[in-house]
Amino acid sequence: GRRLKIYYMTQVSVQPPTFVFFVNSKQLFHFSYQRYLENMIRDTFGLTGTPIHFVVRERSEKQGG
């Protein structure tokens, strides 16, 4: 009964655009949700045809920053 929590996301590189997601559990960050977020980023920022790279890192709720 656990749910995915995305604490925050940051862009760490521009060629190719690379985003790091800090989440409570990597296993809960399903590939279909990653694809949805990728498509939303593409539409919002006009990145059609540009490869986008995602890095997913786990962070516990007790950790700061």
mmCIF file of the N, C-alpha and C atoms, coordinates in Angstrom:
data_MODEL
# 
_entry.id   MODEL 
# 
loop_
_atom_site.group_PDB 
_atom_site.id 
_atom_site.type_symbol 
_atom_site.label_atom_id 
_atom_site.label_alt_id 
_atom_site.label_comp_id 
_atom_site.label_asym_id 
_atom_site.label_entity_id 
_atom_site.label_seq_id 
_atom_site.pdbx_PDB_ins_code 
_atom_site.Cartn_x 
_atom_site.Cartn_y 
_atom_site.Cartn_z 
_atom_site.occupancy 
_atom_site.B_iso_or_equiv 
_atom_site.pdbx_formal_charge 
_atom_site.auth_seq_id 
_atom_site.auth_comp_id 
_atom_site.auth_asym_id 
_atom_site.auth_atom_id 
_atom_site.pdbx_PDB_model_num 
ATOM 1   N N  . GLY A 1 1  ? 0.786  -1.199 0.000   1.00 0.00 ? 1  GLY A N  1 
ATOM 2   C CA . GLY A 1 1  ? 0.000  0.000  0.000   1.00 0.00 ? 1  GLY A CA 1 
ATOM 3   C C  . GLY A 1 1  ? 0.828  1.263  0.000   1.00 0.00 ? 1  GLY A C  1 
ATOM 4   N N  . ARG A 1 2  ? 2.097  1.192  -0.418  1.00 0.00 ? 2  ARG A N  1 
ATOM 5   C CA . ARG A 1 2  ? 2.925  2.401  -0.458  1.00 0.00 ? 2  ARG A CA 1 
ATOM 6   C C  . ARG A 1 2  ? 2.673  3.172  -1.739  1.00 0.00 ? 2  ARG A C  1 
ATOM 7   N N  . ARG A 1 3  ? 2.801  4.478  -1.650  1.00 0.00 ? 3  ARG A N  1 
ATOM 8   C CA . ARG A 1 3  ? 2.639  5.342  -2.818  1.00 0.00 ? 3  ARG A CA 1 
ATOM 9   C C  . ARG A 1 3  ? 3.957  6.039  -3.137  1.00 0.00 ? 3  ARG A C  1 
ATOM 10  N N  . LEU A 1 4  ? 4.135  6.333  -4.410  1.00 0.00 ? 4  LEU A N  1 
ATOM 11  C CA . LEU A 1 4  ? 5.314  7.065  -4.854  1.00 0.00 ? 4  LEU A CA 1 
ATOM 12  C C  . LEU A 1 4  ? 5.229  8.504  -4.378  1.00 0.00 ? 4  LEU A C  1 
ATOM 13  N N  . LYS A 1 5  ? 6.345  8.991  -3.844  1.00 0.00 ? 5  LYS A N  1 
ATOM 14  C CA . LYS A 1 5  ? 6.469  10.407 -3.512  1.00 0.00 ? 5  LYS A CA 1 
ATOM 15  C C  . LYS A 1 5  ? 7.663  10.940 -4.280  1.00 0.00 ? 5  LYS A C  1 
ATOM 16  N N  . ILE A 1 6  ? 7.443  11.963 -5.081  1.00 0.00 ? 6  ILE A N  1 
ATOM 17  C CA . ILE A 1 6  ? 8.547  12.644 -5.742  1.00 0.00 ? 6  ILE A CA 1 
ATOM 18  C C  . ILE A 1 6  ? 8.840  13.873 -4.886  1.00 0.00 ? 6  ILE A C  1 
ATOM 19  N N  . TYR A 1 7  ? 9.981  13.876 -4.215  1.00 0.00 ? 7  TYR A N  1 
ATOM 20  C CA . TYR A 1 7  ? 10.326 14.991 -3.339  1.00 0.00 ? 7  TYR A CA 1 
ATOM 21  C C  . TYR A 1 7  ? 10.684 16.219 -4.166  1.00 0.00 ? 7  TYR A C  1 
ATOM 22  N N  . TYR A 1 8  ? 11.552 16.026 -5.154  1.00 0.00 ? 8  TYR A N  1 
ATOM 23  C CA . TYR A 1 8  ? 11.848 17.107 -6.079  1.00 0.00 ? 8  TYR A CA 1 
ATOM 24  C C  . TYR A 1 8  ? 12.601 16.551 -7.271  1.00 0.00 ? 8  TYR A C  1 
ATOM 25  N N  . MET A 1 9  ? 12.715 17.390 -8.304  1.00 0.00 ? 9  MET A N  1 
ATOM 26  C CA . MET A 1 9  ? 13.419 17.040 -9.529  1.00 0.00 ? 9  MET A CA 1 
ATOM 27  C C  . MET A 1 9  ? 14.296 18.227 -9.886  1.00 0.00 ? 9  MET A C  1 
ATOM 28  N N  . THR A 1 10 ? 15.479 17.959 -10.400 1.00 0.00 ? 10 THR A N  1 
ATOM 29  C CA . THR A 1 10 ? 16.362 19.038 -10.815 1.00 0.00 ? 10 THR A CA 1 
ATOM 30  C C  . THR A 1 10 ? 17.031 18.663 -12.132 1.00 0.00 ? 10 THR A C  1 
ATOM 31  N N  . GLN A 1 11 ? 17.322 19.665 -12.943 1.00 0.00 ? 11 GLN A N  1 
ATOM 32  C CA . GLN A 1 11 ? 18.020 19.422 -14.203 1.00 0.00 ? 11 GLN A CA 1 
ATOM 33  C C  . GLN A 1 11 ? 19.508 19.571 -13.942 1.00 0.00 ? 11 GLN A C  1 
ATOM 34  N N  . VAL A 1 12 ? 20.284 18.534 -14.294 1.00 0.00 ? 12 VAL A N  1 
ATOM 35  C CA . VAL A 1 12 ? 21.710 18.531 -13.998 1.00 0.00 ? 12 VAL A CA 1 
ATOM 36  C C  . VAL A 1 12 ? 22.587 18.666 -15.237 1.00 0.00 ? 12 VAL A C  1 
ATOM 37  N N  . SER A 1 13 ? 22.001 18.545 -16.421 1.00 0.00 ? 13 SER A N  1 
ATOM 38  C CA . SER A 1 13 ? 22.778 18.658 -17.653 1.00 0.00 ? 13 SER A CA 1 
ATOM 39  C C  . SER A 1 13 ? 21.860 19.124 -18.776 1.00 0.00 ? 13 SER A C  1 
ATOM 40  N N  . VAL A 1 14 ? 22.479 19.704 -19.829 1.00 0.00 ? 14 VAL A N  1 
ATOM 41  C CA . VAL A 1 14 ? 21.667 20.192 -20.949 1.00 0.00 ? 14 VAL A CA 1 
ATOM 42  C C  . VAL A 1 14 ? 21.916 19.445 -22.250 1.00 0.00 ? 14 VAL A C  1 
ATOM 43  N N  . GLN A 1 15 ? 23.030 18.739 -22.376 1.00 0.00 ? 15 GLN A N  1 
ATOM 44  C CA . GLN A 1 15 ? 23.296 18.000 -23.606 1.00 0.00 ? 15 GLN A CA 1 
ATOM 45  C C  . GLN A 1 15 ? 23.661 16.564 -23.282 1.00 0.00 ? 15 GLN A C  1 
ATOM 46  N N  . PRO A 1 16 ? 22.752 15.613 -23.295 1.00 0.00 ? 16 PRO A N  1 
ATOM 47  C CA . PRO A 1 16 ? 21.303 15.759 -23.448 1.00 0.00 ? 16 PRO A CA 1 
ATOM 48  C C  . PRO A 1 16 ? 20.668 16.261 -22.154 1.00 0.00 ? 16 PRO A C  1 
ATOM 49  N N  . PRO A 1 17 ? 19.449 16.784 -22.227 1.00 0.00 ? 17 PRO A N  1 
ATOM 50  C CA . PRO A 1 17 ? 18.766 17.208 -21.007 1.00 0.00 ? 17 PRO A CA 1 
ATOM 51  C C  . PRO A 1 17 ? 18.668 16.031 -20.033 1.00 0.00 ? 17 PRO A C  1 
ATOM 52  N N  . THR A 1 18 ? 19.209 16.222 -18.843 1.00 0.00 ? 18 THR A N  1 
ATOM 53  C CA . THR A 1 18 ? 19.226 15.167 -17.834 1.00 0.00 ? 18 THR A CA 1 
ATOM 54  C C  . THR A 1 18 ? 18.572 15.690 -16.564 1.00 0.00 ? 18 THR A C  1 
ATOM 55  N N  . PHE A 1 19 ? 17.634 14.920 -16.046 1.00 0.00 ? 19 PHE A N  1 
ATOM 56  C CA . PHE A 1 19 ? 16.890 15.300 -14.859 1.00 0.00 ? 19 PHE A CA 1 
ATOM 57  C C  . PHE A 1 19 ? 17.088 14.236 -13.787 1.00 0.00 ? 19 PHE A C  1 
ATOM 58  N N  . VAL A 1 20 ? 17.296 14.672 -12.547 1.00 0.00 ? 20 VAL A N  1 
ATOM 59  C CA . VAL A 1 20 ? 17.420 13.756 -11.419 1.00 0.00 ? 20 VAL A CA 1 
ATOM 60  C C  . VAL A 1 20 ? 16.159 13.892 -10.581 1.00 0.00 ? 20 VAL A C  1 
ATOM 61  N N  . PHE A 1 21 ? 15.505 12.762 -10.342 1.00 0.00 ? 21 PHE A N  1 
ATOM 62  C CA . PHE A 1 21 ? 14.307 12.703 -9.498  1.00 0.00 ? 21 PHE A CA 1 
ATOM 63  C C  . PHE A 1 21 ? 14.693 12.102 -8.160  1.00 0.00 ? 21 PHE A C  1 
ATOM 64  N N  . PHE A 1 22 ? 14.297 12.751 -7.074  1.00 0.00 ? 22 PHE A N  1 
ATOM 65  C CA . PHE A 1 22 ? 14.496 12.210 -5.740  1.00 0.00 ? 22 PHE A CA 1 
ATOM 66  C C  . PHE A 1 22 ? 13.146 11.704 -5.257  1.00 0.00 ? 22 PHE A C  1 
ATOM 67  N N  . VAL A 1 23 ? 13.069 10.377 -5.048  1.00 0.00 ? 23 VAL A N  1 
ATOM 68  C CA . VAL A 1 23 ? 11.802 9.718  -4.732  1.00 0.00 ? 23 VAL A CA 1 
ATOM 69  C C  . VAL A 1 23 ? 11.968 8.871  -3.472  1.00 0.00 ? 23 VAL A C  1 
ATOM 70  N N  . ASN A 1 24 ? 10.837 8.427  -2.907  1.00 0.00 ? 24 ASN A N  1 
ATOM 71  C CA . ASN A 1 24 ? 10.898 7.578  -1.717  1.00 0.00 ? 24 ASN A CA 1 
ATOM 72  C C  . ASN A 1 24 ? 11.241 6.128  -2.059  1.00 0.00 ? 24 ASN A C  1 
ATOM 73  N N  . SER A 1 25 ? 10.918 5.670  -3.288  1.00 0.00 ? 25 SER A N  1 
ATOM 74  C CA . SER A 1 25 ? 11.202 4.288  -3.672  1.00 0.00 ? 25 SER A CA 1 
ATOM 75  C C  . SER A 1 25 ? 11.352 4.182  -5.185  1.00 0.00 ? 25 SER A C  1 
ATOM 76  N N  . LYS A 1 26 ? 12.507 3.689  -5.631  1.00 0.00 ? 26 LYS A N  1 
ATOM 77  C CA . LYS A 1 26 ? 12.727 3.510  -7.070  1.00 0.00 ? 26 LYS A CA 1 
ATOM 78  C C  . LYS A 1 26 ? 11.722 2.533  -7.676  1.00 0.00 ? 26 LYS A C  1 
ATOM 79  N N  . GLN A 1 27 ? 11.384 1.491  -6.925  1.00 0.00 ? 27 GLN A N  1 
ATOM 80  C CA . GLN A 1 27 ? 10.489 0.463  -7.440  1.00 0.00 ? 27 GLN A CA 1 
ATOM 81  C C  . GLN A 1 27 ? 9.094  1.015  -7.731  1.00 0.00 ? 27 GLN A C  1 
ATOM 82  N N  . LEU A 1 28 ? 8.681  2.048  -7.027  1.00 0.00 ? 28 LEU A N  1 
ATOM 83  C CA . LEU A 1 28 ? 7.350  2.617  -7.235  1.00 0.00 ? 28 LEU A CA 1 
ATOM 84  C C  . LEU A 1 28 ? 7.312  3.598  -8.411  1.00 0.00 ? 28 LEU A C  1 
ATOM 85  N N  . PHE A 1 29 ? 8.486  4.005  -8.919  1.00 0.00 ? 29 PHE A N  1 
ATOM 86  C CA . PHE A 1 29 ? 8.568  4.956  -10.032 1.00 0.00 ? 29 PHE A CA 1 
ATOM 87  C C  . PHE A 1 29 ? 8.515  4.160  -11.339 1.00 0.00 ? 29 PHE A C  1 
ATOM 88  N N  . HIS A 1 30 ? 7.322  3.757  -11.721 1.00 0.00 ? 30 HIS A N  1 
ATOM 89  C CA . HIS A 1 30 ? 7.080  2.853  -12.843 1.00 0.00 ? 30 HIS A CA 1 
ATOM 90  C C  . HIS A 1 30 ? 7.492  3.493  -14.169 1.00 0.00 ? 30 HIS A C  1 
ATOM 91  N N  . PHE A 1 31 ? 7.960  2.666  -15.110 1.00 0.00 ? 31 PHE A N  1 
ATOM 92  C CA . PHE A 1 31 ? 8.424  3.191  -16.397 1.00 0.00 ? 31 PHE A CA 1 
ATOM 93  C C  . PHE A 1 31 ? 7.327  3.937  -17.149 1.00 0.00 ? 31 PHE A C  1 
ATOM 94  N N  . SER A 1 32 ? 6.070  3.536  -16.974 1.00 0.00 ? 32 SER A N  1 
ATOM 95  C CA . SER A 1 32 ? 4.991  4.226  -17.681 1.00 0.00 ? 32 SER A CA 1 
ATOM 96  C C  . SER A 1 32 ? 4.804  5.648  -17.135 1.00 0.00 ? 32 SER A C  1 
ATOM 97  N N  . TYR A 1 33 ? 5.032  5.841  -15.833 1.00 0.00 ? 33 TYR A N  1 
ATOM 98  C CA . TYR A 1 33 ? 4.946  7.179  -15.251 1.00 0.00 ? 33 TYR A CA 1 
ATOM 99  C C  . TYR A 1 33 ? 6.143  8.013  -15.690 1.00 0.00 ? 33 TYR A C  1 
ATOM 100 N N  . GLN A 1 34 ? 7.319  7.385  -15.805 1.00 0.00 ? 34 GLN A N  1 
ATOM 101 C CA . GLN A 1 34 ? 8.498  8.084  -16.328 1.00 0.00 ? 34 GLN A CA 1 
ATOM 102 C C  . GLN A 1 34 ? 8.234  8.559  -17.760 1.00 0.00 ? 34 GLN A C  1 
ATOM 103 N N  . ARG A 1 35 ? 7.621  7.711  -18.569 1.00 0.00 ? 35 ARG A N  1 
ATOM 104 C CA . ARG A 1 35 ? 7.312  8.076  -19.951 1.00 0.00 ? 35 ARG A CA 1 
ATOM 105 C C  . ARG A 1 35 ? 6.322  9.231  -19.998 1.00 0.00 ? 35 ARG A C  1 
ATOM 106 N N  . TYR A 1 36 ? 5.316  9.202  -19.102 1.00 0.00 ? 36 TYR A N  1 
ATOM 107 C CA . TYR A 1 36 ? 4.343  10.288 -19.019 1.00 0.00 ? 36 TYR A CA 1 
ATOM 108 C C  . TYR A 1 36 ? 5.054  11.608 -18.682 1.00 0.00 ? 36 TYR A C  1 
ATOM 109 N N  . LEU A 1 37 ? 5.933  11.589 -17.670 1.00 0.00 ? 37 LEU A N  1 
ATOM 110 C CA . LEU A 1 37 ? 6.650  12.802 -17.289 1.00 0.00 ? 37 LEU A CA 1 
ATOM 111 C C  . LEU A 1 37 ? 7.564  13.283 -18.408 1.00 0.00 ? 37 LEU A C  1 
ATOM 112 N N  . GLU A 1 38 ? 8.207  12.341 -19.100 1.00 0.00 ? 38 GLU A N  1 
ATOM 113 C CA . GLU A 1 38 ? 9.067  12.700 -20.234 1.00 0.00 ? 38 GLU A CA 1 
ATOM 114 C C  . GLU A 1 38 ? 8.255  13.406 -21.316 1.00 0.00 ? 38 GLU A C  1 
ATOM 115 N N  . ASN A 1 39 ? 7.083  12.870 -21.632 1.00 0.00 ? 39 ASN A N  1 
ATOM 116 C CA . ASN A 1 39 ? 6.238  13.492 -22.653 1.00 0.00 ? 39 ASN A CA 1 
ATOM 117 C C  . ASN A 1 39 ? 5.750  14.873 -22.220 1.00 0.00 ? 39 ASN A C  1 
ATOM 118 N N  . MET A 1 40 ? 5.439  15.045 -20.936 1.00 0.00 ? 40 MET A N  1 
ATOM 119 C CA . MET A 1 40 ? 5.005  16.349 -20.442 1.00 0.00 ? 40 MET A CA 1 
ATOM 120 C C  . MET A 1 40 ? 6.150  17.371 -20.520 1.00 0.00 ? 40 MET A C  1 
ATOM 121 N N  . ILE A 1 41 ? 7.367  16.941 -20.184 1.00 0.00 ? 41 ILE A N  1 
ATOM 122 C CA . ILE A 1 41 ? 8.530  17.831 -20.282 1.00 0.00 ? 41 ILE A CA 1 
ATOM 123 C C  . ILE A 1 41 ? 8.775  18.204 -21.737 1.00 0.00 ? 41 ILE A C  1 
ATOM 124 N N  . ARG A 1 42 ? 8.668  17.215 -22.634 1.00 0.00 ? 42 ARG A N  1 
ATOM 125 C CA . ARG A 1 42 ? 8.844  17.498 -24.067 1.00 0.00 ? 42 ARG A CA 1 
ATOM 126 C C  . ARG A 1 42 ? 7.836  18.534 -24.565 1.00 0.00 ? 42 ARG A C  1 
ATOM 127 N N  . ASP A 1 43 ? 6.568  18.342 -24.211 1.00 0.00 ? 43 ASP A N  1 
ATOM 128 C CA . ASP A 1 43 ? 5.520  19.261 -24.665 1.00 0.00 ? 43 ASP A CA 1 
ATOM 129 C C  . ASP A 1 43 ? 5.701  20.653 -24.077 1.00 0.00 ? 43 ASP A C  1 
ATOM 130 N N  . THR A 1 44 ? 6.037  20.719 -22.795 1.00 0.00 ? 44 THR A N  1 
ATOM 131 C CA . THR A 1 44 ? 6.150  22.002 -22.109 1.00 0.00 ? 44 THR A CA 1 
ATOM 132 C C  . THR A 1 44 ? 7.332  22.827 -22.612 1.00 0.00 ? 44 THR A C  1 
ATOM 133 N N  . PHE A 1 45 ? 8.458  22.186 -22.843 1.00 0.00 ? 45 PHE A N  1 
ATOM 134 C CA . PHE A 1 45 ? 9.675  22.909 -23.178 1.00 0.00 ? 45 PHE A CA 1 
ATOM 135 C C  . PHE A 1 45 ? 10.092 22.775 -24.636 1.00 0.00 ? 45 PHE A C  1 
ATOM 136 N N  . GLY A 1 46 ? 9.235  22.173 -25.475 1.00 0.00 ? 46 GLY A N  1 
ATOM 137 C CA . GLY A 1 46 ? 9.527  22.075 -26.902 1.00 0.00 ? 46 GLY A CA 1 
ATOM 138 C C  . GLY A 1 46 ? 10.748 21.232 -27.213 1.00 0.00 ? 46 GLY A C  1 
ATOM 139 N N  . LEU A 1 47 ? 10.867 20.092 -26.581 1.00 0.00 ? 47 LEU A N  1 
ATOM 140 C CA . LEU A 1 47 ? 12.024 19.219 -26.782 1.00 0.00 ? 47 LEU A CA 1 
ATOM 141 C C  . LEU A 1 47 ? 11.711 18.047 -27.702 1.00 0.00 ? 47 LEU A C  1 
ATOM 142 N N  . THR A 1 48 ? 10.873 18.266 -28.687 1.00 0.00 ? 48 THR A N  1 
ATOM 143 C CA . THR A 1 48 ? 10.508 17.206 -29.625 1.00 0.00 ? 48 THR A CA 1 
ATOM 144 C C  . THR A 1 48 ? 11.754 16.702 -30.359 1.00 0.00 ? 48 THR A C  1 
ATOM 145 N N  . GLY A 1 49 ? 11.952 15.391 -30.324 1.00 0.00 ? 49 GLY A N  1 
ATOM 146 C CA . GLY A 1 49 ? 13.080 14.778 -31.021 1.00 0.00 ? 49 GLY A CA 1 
ATOM 147 C C  . GLY A 1 49 ? 14.384 14.814 -30.247 1.00 0.00 ? 49 GLY A C  1 
ATOM 148 N N  . THR A 1 50 ? 14.394 15.394 -29.068 1.00 0.00 ? 50 THR A N  1 
ATOM 149 C CA . THR A 1 50 ? 15.593 15.473 -28.243 1.00 0.00 ? 50 THR A CA 1 
ATOM 150 C C  . THR A 1 50 ? 15.589 14.335 -27.223 1.00 0.00 ? 50 THR A C  1 
ATOM 151 N N  . PRO A 1 51 ? 16.687 13.587 -27.116 1.00 0.00 ? 51 PRO A N  1 
ATOM 152 C CA . PRO A 1 51 ? 16.719 12.552 -26.087 1.00 0.00 ? 51 PRO A CA 1 
ATOM 153 C C  . PRO A 1 51 ? 16.735 13.188 -24.695 1.00 0.00 ? 51 PRO A C  1 
ATOM 154 N N  . ILE A 1 52 ? 15.974 12.619 -23.782 1.00 0.00 ? 52 ILE A N  1 
ATOM 155 C CA . ILE A 1 52 ? 15.916 13.094 -22.406 1.00 0.00 ? 52 ILE A CA 1 
ATOM 156 C C  . ILE A 1 52 ? 16.339 11.946 -21.504 1.00 0.00 ? 52 ILE A C  1 
ATOM 157 N N  . HIS A 1 53 ? 17.210 12.239 -20.563 1.00 0.00 ? 53 HIS A N  1 
ATOM 158 C CA . HIS A 1 53 ? 17.716 11.205 -19.663 1.00 0.00 ? 53 HIS A CA 1 
ATOM 159 C C  . HIS A 1 53 ? 17.208 11.472 -18.258 1.00 0.00 ? 53 HIS A C  1 
ATOM 160 N N  . PHE A 1 54 ? 16.698 10.417 -17.602 1.00 0.00 ? 54 PHE A N  1 
ATOM 161 C CA . PHE A 1 54 ? 16.230 10.511 -16.226 1.00 0.00 ? 54 PHE A CA 1 
ATOM 162 C C  . PHE A 1 54 ? 17.136 9.686  -15.322 1.00 0.00 ? 54 PHE A C  1 
ATOM 163 N N  . VAL A 1 55 ? 17.458 10.236 -14.155 1.00 0.00 ? 55 VAL A N  1 
ATOM 164 C CA . VAL A 1 55 ? 18.159 9.509  -13.107 1.00 0.00 ? 55 VAL A CA 1 
ATOM 165 C C  . VAL A 1 55 ? 17.234 9.515  -11.905 1.00 0.00 ? 55 VAL A C  1 
ATOM 166 N N  . VAL A 1 56 ? 17.016 8.342  -11.322 1.00 0.00 ? 56 VAL A N  1 
ATOM 167 C CA . VAL A 1 56 ? 16.110 8.226  -10.171 1.00 0.00 ? 56 VAL A CA 1 
ATOM 168 C C  . VAL A 1 56 ? 16.938 7.845  -8.957  1.00 0.00 ? 56 VAL A C  1 
ATOM 169 N N  . ARG A 1 57 ? 16.823 8.656  -7.906  1.00 0.00 ? 57 ARG A N  1 
ATOM 170 C CA . ARG A 1 57 ? 17.543 8.383  -6.663  1.00 0.00 ? 57 ARG A CA 1 
ATOM 171 C C  . ARG A 1 57 ? 16.559 8.302  -5.512  1.00 0.00 ? 57 ARG A C  1 
ATOM 172 N N  . GLU A 1 58 ? 16.837 7.381  -4.613  1.00 0.00 ? 58 GLU A N  1 
ATOM 173 C CA . GLU A 1 58 ? 15.988 7.244  -3.433  1.00 0.00 ? 58 GLU A CA 1 
ATOM 174 C C  . GLU A 1 58 ? 16.457 8.184  -2.345  1.00 0.00 ? 58 GLU A C  1 
ATOM 175 N N  . ARG A 1 59 ? 15.493 8.720  -1.630  1.00 0.00 ? 59 ARG A N  1 
ATOM 176 C CA . ARG A 1 59 ? 15.780 9.593  -0.495  1.00 0.00 ? 59 ARG A CA 1 
ATOM 177 C C  . ARG A 1 59 ? 14.734 9.292  0.564   1.00 0.00 ? 59 ARG A C  1 
ATOM 178 N N  . SER A 1 60 ? 15.173 9.058  1.779   1.00 0.00 ? 60 SER A N  1 
ATOM 179 C CA . SER A 1 60 ? 14.206 8.773  2.835   1.00 0.00 ? 60 SER A CA 1 
ATOM 180 C C  . SER A 1 60 ? 13.550 10.081 3.288   1.00 0.00 ? 60 SER A C  1 
ATOM 181 N N  . GLU A 1 61 ? 12.396 9.970  3.898   1.00 0.00 ? 61 GLU A N  1 
ATOM 182 C CA . GLU A 1 61 ? 11.674 11.154 4.363   1.00 0.00 ? 61 GLU A CA 1 
ATOM 183 C C  . GLU A 1 61 ? 12.453 11.877 5.449   1.00 0.00 ? 61 GLU A C  1 
ATOM 184 N N  . LYS A 1 62 ? 13.331 11.173 6.161   1.00 0.00 ? 62 LYS A N  1 
ATOM 185 C CA . LYS A 1 62 ? 14.070 11.774 7.264   1.00 0.00 ? 62 LYS A CA 1 
ATOM 186 C C  . LYS A 1 62 ? 15.248 12.606 6.797   1.00 0.00 ? 62 LYS A C  1 
ATOM 187 N N  . GLN A 1 63 ? 15.745 12.341 5.565   1.00 0.00 ? 63 GLN A N  1 
ATOM 188 C CA . GLN A 1 63 ? 16.887 13.085 5.052   1.00 0.00 ? 63 GLN A CA 1 
ATOM 189 C C  . GLN A 1 63 ? 16.453 14.488 4.671   1.00 0.00 ? 63 GLN A C  1 
ATOM 190 N N  . GLY A 1 64 ? 17.307 15.437 4.908   1.00 0.00 ? 64 GLY A N  1 
ATOM 191 C CA . GLY A 1 64 ? 17.038 16.806 4.513   1.00 0.00 ? 64 GLY A CA 1 
ATOM 192 C C  . GLY A 1 64 ? 17.608 17.088 3.138   1.00 0.00 ? 64 GLY A C  1 
ATOM 193 N N  . GLY A 1 65 ? 17.072 18.148 2.465   1.00 0.00 ? 65 GLY A N  1 
ATOM 194 C CA . GLY A 1 65 ? 17.601 18.580 1.185   1.00 0.00 ? 65 GLY A CA 1 
ATOM 195 C C  . GLY A 1 65 ? 17.362 17.604 0.153   1.00 0.00 ? 65 GLY A C  1 
# 
